[in-house]
Amino acid sequence: MNGLQFLEDRFAAAGSESTALIWQDRTVTYGWVLDAIAGWRRYLVDAGVGARDVVSLTAEFSPNATALMVALAEHGCTIVPLTSSVAATREEFLETAQVTIDINLEKDDSATLTRFARVPDHPLYLKLWASQRPGLILFSSGSSGRSKAVLHDFQNILEKFREPRPGKCTLAFLLFDHIGGINTLFHVLSNGGTVVTVSDRSPAVVCEAIEKYQVELLPTSPTFLNLLLISGALDRFPLRSLRTITYGTEVMPESTLFRLRARFPDVVLLQTYGLSEVGILRSRSESSDSLWVRIGGNGFDTRVVDGMLEIRSSSTMLGYLNAPSPITADGWFMTGDAVEERDGLFRIFGRKSEQINVGGEKVFPAEIESVLHAMEGVADVCVHGEPHAIVGNMVVATVRLTTDETLAQFRHRMVQHCRAHLAPFKVPQKVVLGRGELHGGRFKKRRVV
């Protein structure tokens, strides 16, 4: 697809010997990536892959995954990136997306191609093919319900990377099948930076990679940053190379942001905003210790309707393959995020679907989580609502503790703490001691609603 030639031009401009990726402690140059893209183009032709094939690319961040994604887009295919984090729903995703070919990249980066006897016939595919553009399908996290299959015109997603930006050494934390991960990959490589990959996303492994490769930018989630702060890994790795930490995918608890700011006083903390359905918007936080953020920029318009954020953009999805479209007749995507606006800045409170209605009062989980995170001994917390016979719903907090308190002892201490910081209807009425992780593979709260 000629419209994507600019990506290879930018890779070439970075210099053939410059480092594009660090993968399994191996340096991969921009010259290698360009040669691999050409090799994958020949492979797709020889394998009989056509522009109307829907190709699932099962991989993590790797040299061949990077080159193959570019080659598939140039070939005009619709790409469905998948990772091990969705193993339990993989077959459902393949069926929903009407995948015709699966290319699986093994741990050594070798490829296996499997064909399926499917004929994609969704009306949105017909619309995409009429434009002769590559497609991209992303599945929403499904943390509060069934995952939705989001179909994009992939070229529209990639267009934003034509504008030159600073190229930095960046850790690839957000996953290969996540809009944030794809944004990280193409933002860094289109600007001649270096993408550093990790074998797993534990605080110790992430910190070691940042230290070893002098990573400047860490894009991640509030959940991971909380785990990082309590892990002890920062005592071993001071992360002096970091210049910027960006956080998104979920609401940042204010108490976590303040602790992060205290630990990294010289690092810029930047809130990002994006959705699988519209891509990642340009953003600028009011300050490193503020949850107010300016979002939008070139190609994005924003408005607030009845307290809910709506976005209009050329990169908005074509629609869902398995759900009604939340796009208005005049092209505005209804995000489902409740916000407050002040002088062009937004404060994001969370998804309306996660809001807890307690006797007519609105409760957002992130506010409660922020208060509980400030308590000594609370390693992690996840808040959701459950039905209540009298007030409609009650606030439920699942907590992981570092203390050896009983549930009764913690509950007594928690109630005293919350009464000093929250309105009575926001104090959790039910507390559960969590034994496992309270987040999914994308380091995002796993809520029950």
Secondary structure, DSSP 8 states (H G I E B T S, - for coil): -GGGHHHHHHHHHH-TTSEEEEETTEEEEHHHHHHHHHHHHHHHHHTT--TT-EEEEE--S-HHHHHHHHHHHHHT-EEEEE-GGGGGGHHHHHHHTT-SEEEEE-TTS-EEEEE-------HHHHHHHHHT--EEEEE---TTS---EEEEEHHHHHGGGGS-----EEE--S-TTSHHHHHHHHHHHTTT-EEE--S---HHHHHHHHHHHT--EEEE-HHHHHHHHHHSHHHH---TT--EEEE-SS---HHHHHHHHHH-TTSEEEE-EEETTTEEEEEEESSTT--EEEEE-TTEEEEEETTEEEEEETTS-SEESSS---B-TTS-EEEEEEEEEETTEEEEEEEGGG-EEETTEEE-HHHHHHHHHTSTTEEEEEEEEEEETTTEEEEEEEEEESS---HHHHHHHHHHHHHTTS-GGGS-SEEEE--S-SB-TTS-B----
